Amino acid sequence: MRVGFVQFAPEFGRPARNLERALTLAPAADLLVLPELCASGYVFQSRAEAASLAEPAEGPTLDACRRIAARTGAVVCAGFAERDGDLLYNSALLADRGGLIGVYRKTHLFENEKDAFAPGDTGFRVWSAAGTKIGVMICFDWFFPEAARTLALRGAEIIAHPSNLVLPWCPDAMPVRSLENAVFAVTCNRTGEERGLRFIGKSQVTAPDGKILVRAGETGEEAPTVEVDPALARRKTIATRNDRFTDRRPEHYAR
């Protein structure tokens, strides 16, 4: 199957323009990942400002993802500011041309996100789509090894990872997350600067053997794709006598 990402610089408060740009850039693929909060922008100055740009799961971002899916053939994962009743979440949806497949709400909120959003309540979820099993986590979730490990233990073969990365470490850490869990990961970051915050780009696809299959630059729009074989993510063996999961000894891992 062919997976890819759409790295670009969303403009704050211009969701229609941002979603149209993603549609224009999106290549043909089986799975495409867009950045975190790709419709609204990222740097909210208040919860009220976030609320003004939030939407329900079945809203404009889903409509745009369905259009992208119809044009490219892809299952699409995109970050958006979700409104559910009185609560706001930093969320990501998974969709195809037929509609919504599922929603994940960010578990580990970063810095000022805590002022705008409630902590995610979905837990780490995996869906069958595009002929494989896709798990979703968002940006700062990468910093917690339990996130990717939980998705892998629940059967994920590919992790979709919408991001707005500002810290320098993630591009070098995700190959390790892929290696230790024997999964593919598609990290889609944004670029540019927003209200004084600079994003580092370097979106990438990493493989179960820890290799970086494709990596974007720090600036500029890029939407590459690469061929992957999800079957490789079903092999959890290491050498001849070890297995990433069956050799685990969780009885010794509790605090």
Backbone bond lengths (Angstrom), bond angles and torsions (degrees), N, CA, C in turn:
res aa  C-N    CA-C-N  psi(-1)  N-CA   C-N-CA  omega(-1)  CA-C   N-CA-C  phi
1 M - - - 1.451 - - 1.527 109.21 -
2 R 1.328 116.02 160.70 1.465 121.45 -177.74 1.525 109.45 -111.93
3 V 1.331 115.25 125.63 1.462 121.00 -179.65 1.520 109.30 -121.03
4 G 1.328 115.77 156.78 1.454 118.58 179.20 1.512 111.39 -166.28
5 F 1.327 115.30 -176.44 1.460 121.73 -179.92 1.525 108.96 -140.05
6 V 1.327 114.61 162.75 1.465 121.07 178.13 1.524 107.32 -122.43
7 Q 1.326 116.14 94.86 1.460 121.94 179.72 1.532 109.10 -88.95
8 F 1.332 115.62 122.52 1.458 119.51 177.18 1.519 108.64 -155.08
9 A 1.328 117.80 -176.77 1.467 122.65 -176.75 1.522 109.53 -115.72
10 P 1.325 118.70 91.34 1.457 119.86 176.46 1.527 111.96 -58.85
11 E 1.312 116.07 147.93 1.458 121.58 176.37 1.530 108.80 -98.04
12 F 1.331 115.46 132.17 1.460 118.88 -175.73 1.533 110.89 -60.51
13 G 1.328 114.67 132.28 1.452 120.44 173.70 1.510 115.82 75.08
14 R 1.343 117.63 14.34 1.465 120.70 179.68 1.533 109.68 -125.21
15 P 1.335 117.25 65.33 1.468 119.58 -174.06 1.522 114.05 -60.96
16 A 1.310 118.69 -40.32 1.464 119.77 -178.88 1.517 110.71 -63.10
17 R 1.329 116.70 -43.27 1.467 120.61 178.77 1.522 110.23 -64.47
18 N 1.333 117.54 -42.78 1.463 120.59 -177.10 1.524 111.80 -65.63
19 L 1.305 116.73 -43.28 1.459 119.85 -179.53 1.523 111.56 -68.79
20 E 1.323 116.63 -34.00 1.462 119.99 176.45 1.527 110.24 -67.36
21 R 1.339 116.27 -37.23 1.472 119.27 178.24 1.525 110.71 -65.32
22 A 1.310 116.80 -41.72 1.461 120.19 177.28 1.516 111.18 -60.71
23 L 1.319 116.55 -41.83 1.463 120.68 177.94 1.519 110.95 -61.74
24 T 1.320 117.12 -41.98 1.464 121.34 -179.06 1.522 111.64 -64.28
25 L 1.334 116.94 -38.40 1.463 121.55 -175.65 1.522 113.50 -82.68
26 A 1.321 117.58 -23.31 1.467 121.13 -169.38 1.525 112.45 -63.05
27 P 1.345 117.74 127.27 1.464 121.30 177.61 1.525 111.50 -92.63
28 A 1.302 116.70 168.03 1.458 121.40 173.90 1.522 109.19 -64.70
29 A 1.326 117.00 135.76 1.463 121.59 -177.93 1.518 108.79 -168.90
30 D 1.331 116.02 175.00 1.456 121.48 172.34 1.524 111.33 -95.79
31 L 1.340 116.46 -29.05 1.457 122.10 176.86 1.518 108.47 -142.00
32 L 1.334 116.97 128.76 1.456 122.61 175.29 1.524 109.17 -126.15
33 V 1.325 116.04 138.46 1.458 122.11 178.12 1.518 108.94 -117.18
34 L 1.342 116.28 132.00 1.453 124.05 176.23 1.527 108.81 -105.51
35 P 1.334 118.24 167.21 1.465 119.47 -177.36 1.532 114.07 -68.41
36 E 1.306 114.94 166.42 1.457 123.77 169.52 1.533 109.70 -60.44
37 L 1.325 117.56 139.25 1.464 123.06 176.73 1.528 111.50 46.48
38 C 1.325 115.36 43.70 1.469 120.16 -171.46 1.517 113.01 -71.64
39 A 1.318 118.21 -19.16 1.464 119.99 179.58 1.522 111.79 -87.16
40 S 1.331 116.79 -45.38 1.460 121.17 -170.94 1.514 114.53 -86.13
41 G 1.340 117.22 -28.70 1.455 120.61 -161.72 1.513 109.45 93.60
42 Y 1.339 117.69 174.53 1.465 121.31 -165.26 1.523 115.48 -114.46
43 V 1.322 118.26 -41.79 1.466 120.30 -166.97 1.529 110.25 -88.39
44 F 1.315 116.41 88.17 1.458 121.84 177.87 1.519 109.80 -83.35
45 Q 1.299 116.87 135.14 1.459 121.08 179.51 1.518 112.67 -89.13
46 S 1.316 117.39 -10.50 1.459 121.36 178.01 1.520 108.85 -161.91
47 R 1.328 114.92 163.73 1.455 118.84 175.13 1.525 110.38 -64.80
48 A 1.325 116.40 -34.97 1.464 119.77 179.45 1.522 110.99 -62.55
49 E 1.325 116.82 -38.32 1.455 119.76 178.38 1.523 110.30 -66.34
50 A 1.333 116.66 -40.85 1.462 120.02 176.62 1.524 110.30 -62.42
51 A 1.331 116.71 -41.18 1.462 120.28 -179.67 1.525 111.46 -62.20
52 S 1.339 116.14 -34.56 1.465 119.46 -178.26 1.524 112.29 -68.87
53 L 1.340 117.21 -20.04 1.458 121.42 -179.35 1.526 112.90 -111.22
54 A 1.325 116.31 2.24 1.463 120.37 -179.99 1.527 110.50 -81.27
55 E 1.317 115.69 160.94 1.463 122.41 -176.62 1.515 109.64 -149.78
56 P 1.311 118.08 158.89 1.466 119.07 174.01 1.524 110.92 -70.64
57 A 1.316 116.18 165.26 1.462 119.87 -179.56 1.518 111.67 -57.29
58 E 1.306 116.39 -38.64 1.471 119.99 177.81 1.525 108.20 -97.15
59 G 1.321 115.05 72.64 1.450 122.58 -176.41 1.511 111.88 -131.77
60 P 1.331 117.81 -155.78 1.469 121.46 -176.10 1.529 114.71 -61.07
61 T 1.342 117.80 -35.56 1.463 118.60 179.32 1.521 110.81 -66.07
62 L 1.330 116.34 -41.23 1.468 118.83 175.62 1.521 110.54 -61.88
63 D 1.329 117.59 -44.09 1.460 119.93 179.06 1.529 110.97 -57.31
64 A 1.348 116.32 -43.77 1.464 119.94 179.26 1.517 111.45 -65.21
65 C 1.336 117.06 -40.07 1.469 120.07 179.51 1.521 111.25 -65.57
66 R 1.317 117.25 -35.44 1.460 119.57 176.09 1.530 110.52 -65.06
67 R 1.324 116.66 -37.84 1.464 120.13 176.84 1.527 110.75 -65.87
68 I 1.329 116.20 -42.17 1.466 119.48 177.28 1.528 109.92 -61.96
69 A 1.333 116.19 -44.47 1.466 120.27 -179.93 1.522 111.45 -62.12
70 A 1.317 116.72 -40.63 1.460 120.08 -179.64 1.520 111.15 -65.23
71 R 1.315 117.39 -36.21 1.461 120.58 -177.60 1.519 113.31 -81.04
72 T 1.342 116.79 -33.38 1.461 120.16 -172.75 1.522 113.85 -105.37
73 G 1.337 117.54 -17.34 1.456 120.97 -174.85 1.509 113.82 83.38
74 A 1.320 117.52 6.18 1.461 121.65 -172.12 1.520 113.07 -93.87
75 V 1.323 115.27 153.16 1.450 121.95 156.31 1.519 105.96 -79.19
76 V 1.332 117.40 135.18 1.459 121.78 -172.39 1.520 110.25 -118.73
77 C 1.326 116.16 134.39 1.462 122.83 174.12 1.524 107.60 -115.68
78 A 1.328 117.45 124.85 1.463 121.40 -175.70 1.520 110.35 -141.09
79 G 1.340 115.75 140.15 1.455 120.63 176.96 1.518 111.93 -84.58
80 F 1.341 116.41 144.43 1.468 120.31 179.07 1.521 109.46 -154.80
81 A 1.323 116.12 158.60 1.461 121.87 174.08 1.523 107.58 -84.38
82 E 1.324 116.02 113.88 1.461 121.18 -173.87 1.531 111.10 -98.52
83 R 1.299 115.79 134.21 1.460 122.46 172.26 1.518 108.84 -108.87
84 D 1.329 115.69 125.26 1.464 121.73 177.44 1.523 107.14 -133.58
85 G 1.318 116.54 98.33 1.459 120.07 -173.64 1.518 110.07 65.36
86 D 1.323 116.35 -125.87 1.461 121.09 179.33 1.525 112.79 -90.76
87 L 1.311 117.64 0.11 1.459 121.28 -175.43 1.518 111.35 -103.19
88 L 1.329 115.04 147.23 1.458 122.64 174.94 1.518 108.57 -116.92
89 Y 1.337 115.70 140.09 1.455 121.03 178.89 1.521 110.31 -132.01
90 N 1.320 115.88 147.32 1.459 122.32 167.99 1.529 105.54 -86.19
91 S 1.305 116.23 104.75 1.470 120.72 -167.90 1.519 112.47 -123.00
92 A 1.310 114.74 167.91 1.464 122.15 171.32 1.520 107.54 -136.37
93 L 1.317 115.50 138.14 1.458 119.83 177.12 1.525 109.80 -110.00
94 L 1.302 114.38 154.30 1.457 122.44 173.88 1.518 106.25 -119.36
95 A 1.343 116.89 127.30 1.461 120.20 -174.10 1.520 110.65 -146.19
96 D 1.323 115.19 156.44 1.455 121.64 168.32 1.523 107.67 -126.81
97 R 1.306 117.18 -172.41 1.466 119.36 -176.60 1.522 112.00 -62.42
98 G 1.329 116.84 -22.49 1.453 120.41 -179.46 1.515 114.33 -81.20
99 G 1.333 117.14 -15.81 1.451 119.45 178.63 1.515 113.15 135.63
100 L 1.320 115.58 -158.79 1.455 123.20 -173.79 1.522 111.30 -74.06
101 I 1.330 116.01 129.43 1.461 121.65 174.19 1.524 110.30 -95.21
102 G 1.317 116.68 -42.11 1.457 119.73 179.85 1.516 111.78 -176.80
103 V 1.330 115.52 167.38 1.463 123.18 179.56 1.522 109.48 -131.14
104 Y 1.321 115.42 135.42 1.465 121.99 172.45 1.522 108.68 -116.67
105 R 1.326 117.23 136.97 1.457 123.32 177.98 1.526 109.53 -109.36
106 K 1.323 115.70 128.11 1.467 122.54 -171.18 1.527 112.02 -55.14
107 T 1.308 114.93 126.80 1.458 121.65 -176.68 1.521 112.07 -80.14
108 H 1.328 116.99 -45.47 1.460 122.47 -173.68 1.532 109.90 -108.68
109 L 1.320 116.38 98.71 1.462 120.78 -178.16 1.530 110.48 -78.51
110 F 1.331 115.39 141.54 1.462 121.94 -175.65 1.528 110.93 -105.31
111 E 1.322 116.06 127.77 1.465 122.68 171.66 1.526 112.49 46.87
112 N 1.340 117.92 -122.88 1.461 121.08 -172.04 1.528 114.34 -71.75
113 E 1.338 117.09 -6.54 1.465 118.40 172.07 1.528 110.44 -56.93
114 K 1.343 116.08 -28.65 1.460 120.67 -178.23 1.525 112.49 -65.36
115 D 1.322 116.69 -21.10 1.467 120.20 178.61 1.531 112.12 -81.72
116 A 1.325 116.74 -23.20 1.464 120.47 -175.11 1.522 113.12 -103.32
117 F 1.337 117.17 -33.00 1.461 120.35 -169.31 1.520 112.36 -120.55
118 A 1.317 115.07 153.48 1.456 121.89 169.70 1.529 108.79 -83.12
119 P 1.326 117.99 147.58 1.466 119.58 175.06 1.524 110.43 -58.72
120 G 1.319 116.30 141.62 1.454 120.39 -178.20 1.522 112.96 -60.92
121 D 1.328 116.40 145.72 1.459 121.65 -177.58 1.530 113.20 -120.55
122 T 1.329 117.20 8.35 1.474 119.23 -176.63 1.520 112.81 -83.88
123 G 1.344 117.44 -21.60 1.449 119.10 -166.63 1.517 109.92 71.12
124 F 1.314 116.72 176.50 1.464 121.35 -177.71 1.519 109.39 -86.94
125 R 1.348 115.12 122.92 1.456 120.84 -169.45 1.526 111.32 -119.26
126 V 1.318 114.55 151.84 1.463 122.93 -179.21 1.522 108.02 -129.48
127 W 1.334 115.39 134.03 1.467 120.57 179.78 1.527 110.26 -123.57
128 S 1.311 116.91 146.95 1.464 122.41 171.57 1.518 107.99 -84.42
129 A 1.315 116.64 118.67 1.466 121.56 -178.53 1.522 108.23 -161.03
130 A 1.317 116.16 152.07 1.467 122.56 177.78 1.530 112.15 55.20
131 G 1.315 117.24 29.60 1.453 120.95 177.92 1.510 114.79 75.88
132 T 1.337 116.96 14.90 1.461 120.60 179.86 1.517 108.68 -145.30
133 K 1.328 117.15 -171.79 1.461 121.96 176.62 1.527 107.97 -115.92
134 I 1.333 115.47 120.61 1.455 121.76 -172.76 1.521 109.58 -113.44
135 G 1.323 115.65 123.48 1.460 121.71 172.38 1.515 108.90 -103.82
136 V 1.328 116.58 156.14 1.461 121.15 -177.34 1.524 110.20 -128.40
137 M 1.321 115.39 133.55 1.453 121.63 165.67 1.530 107.28 -138.05
138 I 1.329 116.95 163.62 1.459 121.12 -174.21 1.519 110.44 -122.78
139 C 1.302 116.31 124.90 1.465 125.84 169.36 1.535 112.92 38.48
140 F 1.355 117.72 -108.49 1.459 123.20 -171.05 1.519 113.53 -57.97
141 D 1.316 118.59 -15.08 1.463 120.43 173.62 1.526 111.29 -54.50
142 W 1.350 116.72 -27.76 1.463 119.83 -178.18 1.520 112.04 -58.88
143 F 1.344 116.46 -29.20 1.461 120.70 -173.43 1.523 111.90 -68.25
144 F 1.318 116.28 -16.54 1.461 122.33 -177.81 1.523 108.60 -107.86
145 P 1.332 118.00 106.22 1.477 120.12 -176.29 1.521 113.40 -55.65
146 E 1.334 116.10 -25.39 1.464 119.62 -179.78 1.525 112.14 -62.09
147 A 1.329 117.32 -27.51 1.463 120.14 -177.41 1.529 110.84 -64.74
148 A 1.323 116.16 -57.88 1.465 119.62 179.91 1.528 110.89 -64.78
149 R 1.327 117.58 -37.22 1.466 119.86 179.95 1.523 111.00 -64.23
150 T 1.329 117.55 -41.23 1.456 120.61 178.68 1.521 110.79 -62.63
151 L 1.328 116.64 -44.39 1.466 119.62 178.07 1.522 110.92 -60.71
152 A 1.321 116.62 -43.19 1.462 119.71 179.81 1.527 111.40 -65.04
153 L 1.326 116.80 -42.87 1.459 119.82 178.66 1.523 111.84 -63.34
154 R 1.329 116.72 -26.26 1.462 121.03 178.72 1.521 112.36 -89.87
155 G 1.329 115.78 7.91 1.457 119.65 170.62 1.504 116.87 104.25
156 A 1.341 118.64 1.52 1.458 119.80 -179.06 1.525 110.82 -61.35
157 E 1.319 115.35 134.15 1.463 121.96 173.39 1.527 110.73 -103.33
158 I 1.323 115.40 -26.93 1.460 122.36 175.50 1.524 107.80 -132.11
159 I 1.321 116.76 133.55 1.455 121.59 174.26 1.520 108.54 -104.09
160 A 1.325 116.69 120.13 1.456 122.12 172.88 1.523 107.72 -88.45
161 H 1.339 116.30 129.96 1.469 120.51 -167.07 1.528 110.75 -135.11
162 P 1.351 117.78 74.56 1.462 119.48 175.34 1.526 110.18 -63.44
163 S 1.331 117.04 137.51 1.465 120.20 -172.02 1.516 112.24 -145.11
164 N 1.339 114.32 157.27 1.461 124.19 166.17 1.522 106.18 -131.07
165 L 1.309 117.15 71.73 1.458 122.46 -169.93 1.526 111.95 -76.95
166 V 1.333 114.57 132.76 1.458 120.85 173.26 1.531 111.05 -122.37
167 L 1.319 117.65 -27.15 1.464 121.31 175.93 1.528 109.28 -77.81
168 P 1.335 118.25 151.08 1.470 120.26 -170.46 1.517 115.76 -83.09
169 W 1.327 119.24 -8.03 1.461 119.99 -164.09 1.522 115.25 -88.49
170 C 1.316 118.30 -24.79 1.464 120.06 -170.72 1.526 114.35 -58.42
171 P 1.338 119.87 -44.64 1.467 117.94 -177.81 1.527 113.80 -58.01
172 D 1.325 116.89 -28.65 1.462 119.64 177.80 1.523 112.20 -88.66
173 A 1.321 117.37 -21.12 1.463 120.60 -178.98 1.525 112.67 -82.82
174 M 1.336 117.77 -33.36 1.460 119.33 -175.06 1.531 113.91 -63.62
175 P 1.342 120.04 -33.85 1.466 117.32 172.78 1.527 112.36 -58.84
176 V 1.335 116.70 -33.17 1.464 120.27 177.43 1.527 110.44 -70.89
177 R 1.342 117.18 -41.64 1.466 119.48 176.95 1.537 110.27 -59.32
178 S 1.327 116.16 -40.49 1.462 119.37 178.17 1.518 111.46 -66.22
179 L 1.332 116.30 -42.79 1.462 120.86 -177.75 1.519 111.69 -66.42
180 E 1.326 117.74 -46.99 1.459 119.54 -174.23 1.530 112.38 -70.27
181 N 1.350 116.04 -19.93 1.460 119.79 179.13 1.522 113.88 -111.64
182 A 1.335 117.43 -4.61 1.465 122.75 -176.90 1.525 110.92 53.78
183 V 1.343 115.90 54.62 1.459 121.43 177.60 1.529 109.12 -132.78
184 F 1.332 115.72 157.37 1.452 120.86 167.12 1.531 107.83 -82.70
185 A 1.319 116.29 151.40 1.458 120.90 174.42 1.519 109.09 -138.69
186 V 1.330 115.13 136.50 1.467 121.49 176.58 1.525 107.20 -116.00
187 T 1.324 115.85 102.17 1.462 121.97 179.19 1.519 108.53 -96.66
188 C 1.328 116.77 117.03 1.462 120.47 177.81 1.515 109.53 -111.53
189 N 1.310 116.15 111.22 1.455 122.53 177.75 1.526 109.52 -101.21
190 R 1.307 116.70 164.85 1.450 121.85 172.28 1.531 109.42 -99.96
191 T 1.295 116.42 174.38 1.461 122.16 176.57 1.528 108.52 -126.10
192 G 1.331 115.45 -177.48 1.448 121.22 175.19 1.509 113.41 87.35
193 E 1.329 114.97 -171.63 1.459 122.70 -179.38 1.522 108.79 -129.36
194 E 1.327 115.24 140.58 1.456 120.14 -179.32 1.522 109.15 -138.33
195 R 1.320 116.33 117.21 1.466 121.86 178.66 1.521 111.78 50.09
196 G 1.325 115.66 43.32 1.456 122.31 176.00 1.513 115.63 86.38
197 L 1.331 118.10 -3.26 1.465 121.41 179.76 1.521 109.18 -102.43
198 R 1.341 116.35 126.56 1.463 120.30 -177.68 1.521 109.85 -103.22
199 F 1.325 115.69 135.29 1.460 122.13 -179.77 1.525 109.68 -101.84
200 I 1.325 116.46 147.67 1.468 120.19 -165.47 1.526 114.84 -97.32
201 G 1.328 119.52 -0.04 1.463 118.90 -179.43 1.521 111.36 61.62
202 K 1.333 115.82 -136.60 1.467 123.01 177.95 1.528 112.98 60.81
203 S 1.326 116.98 34.45 1.463 119.77 172.26 1.528 108.65 -56.03
204 Q 1.338 116.63 151.46 1.455 117.83 -174.63 1.518 112.06 -160.74
205 V 1.332 113.93 162.32 1.460 122.19 169.91 1.516 106.96 -117.66
206 T 1.336 116.62 126.25 1.455 121.48 179.78 1.526 110.04 -117.34
207 A 1.320 115.90 153.63 1.460 122.36 -169.96 1.529 111.77 -112.72
208 P 1.341 117.27 164.93 1.464 120.88 -178.96 1.529 114.49 -59.45
209 D 1.336 117.87 -20.90 1.466 119.51 177.30 1.527 111.94 -92.70
210 G 1.331 117.20 8.62 1.448 121.51 177.42 1.513 114.75 86.94
211 K 1.325 117.94 0.40 1.456 120.03 -179.58 1.528 111.31 -78.04
212 I 1.324 115.93 146.98 1.455 122.45 172.54 1.526 106.97 -89.64
213 L 1.313 116.55 113.71 1.461 120.48 -175.93 1.519 111.94 -81.14
214 V 1.312 117.05 -33.00 1.460 121.95 174.48 1.522 107.25 -158.89
215 R 1.326 116.25 140.95 1.467 120.75 176.94 1.516 109.08 -138.51
216 A 1.323 116.35 133.44 1.463 122.13 178.06 1.524 110.45 -81.59
217 G 1.313 115.38 169.80 1.449 120.73 176.19 1.518 111.83 -79.15
218 E 1.336 115.52 -179.85 1.463 120.81 -178.00 1.524 112.07 -79.06
219 T 1.308 117.18 -21.09 1.461 121.10 -179.36 1.527 109.30 -133.03
220 G 1.298 116.42 162.16 1.458 120.21 172.87 1.504 113.92 91.74
221 E 1.313 114.31 161.99 1.450 122.35 179.32 1.529 109.60 -86.37
222 E 1.327 116.22 132.18 1.460 120.98 177.07 1.522 108.24 -145.58
223 A 1.317 115.92 140.66 1.461 120.81 179.73 1.524 109.71 -143.29
224 P 1.337 117.30 65.92 1.459 120.12 -179.87 1.532 111.70 -83.57
225 T 1.296 116.02 164.46 1.460 122.15 171.44 1.524 108.60 -130.61
226 V 1.324 115.15 160.85 1.457 120.88 179.15 1.528 108.13 -147.58
227 E 1.310 115.87 148.06 1.458 121.64 179.54 1.527 109.94 -82.49
228 V 1.334 116.93 131.78 1.460 121.81 176.52 1.519 109.45 -131.97
229 D 1.326 116.06 158.65 1.462 121.88 177.63 1.524 108.15 -118.57
230 P 1.336 118.72 102.56 1.466 120.56 -177.55 1.523 113.54 -57.16
231 A 1.328 117.64 -23.04 1.462 119.69 179.49 1.522 111.77 -59.54
232 L 1.338 116.59 -28.28 1.462 119.63 179.07 1.526 111.74 -64.72
233 A 1.327 116.19 -25.02 1.460 120.54 179.80 1.526 112.27 -81.27
234 R 1.318 116.85 -4.32 1.468 119.67 177.50 1.525 111.26 -92.00
235 R 1.304 116.18 -5.79 1.474 120.54 -178.79 1.522 107.92 -99.65
236 K 1.315 116.17 107.21 1.456 120.54 -175.64 1.530 112.41 -101.60
237 T 1.315 116.83 8.56 1.462 120.06 -176.85 1.522 111.68 -74.14
238 I 1.328 114.93 152.84 1.463 123.75 173.90 1.525 105.89 -128.70
239 A 1.321 117.43 124.36 1.463 121.08 -174.89 1.535 108.37 55.86
240 T 1.336 118.43 -135.64 1.466 119.84 -175.93 1.523 113.78 -112.07
241 R 1.336 117.58 -19.00 1.465 119.02 -172.28 1.528 113.44 -124.47
242 N 1.292 116.51 11.94 1.464 118.84 -178.10 1.517 111.71 -129.71
243 D 1.319 115.00 149.18 1.457 122.77 -179.48 1.532 108.30 -135.82
244 R 1.318 116.28 134.19 1.465 120.22 -176.35 1.520 112.94 -57.04
245 F 1.327 116.50 -34.15 1.456 119.30 -173.80 1.523 113.18 -102.65
246 T 1.329 118.33 -44.65 1.458 118.50 -177.08 1.524 111.96 -71.61
247 D 1.333 117.87 -20.50 1.464 120.69 176.85 1.527 112.89 -85.74
248 R 1.314 117.14 -4.20 1.459 119.44 177.33 1.530 110.18 -63.63
249 R 1.342 115.82 147.90 1.463 120.78 177.46 1.532 108.71 -128.54
250 P 1.325 116.04 72.51 1.466 120.62 -172.23 1.518 114.08 -61.92
251 E 1.326 116.95 -19.40 1.473 118.00 177.83 1.525 111.66 -63.69
252 H 1.326 116.87 -17.73 1.464 120.90 178.89 1.532 113.17 -101.27
253 Y 1.306 117.47 2.82 1.456 120.01 -174.17 1.528 113.66 -97.18
254 A 1.311 117.87 -16.70 1.465 119.38 -178.35 1.525 110.31 -67.24
255 R 1.331 114.72 153.74 1.457 119.16 177.92 1.504 110.23 -65.50
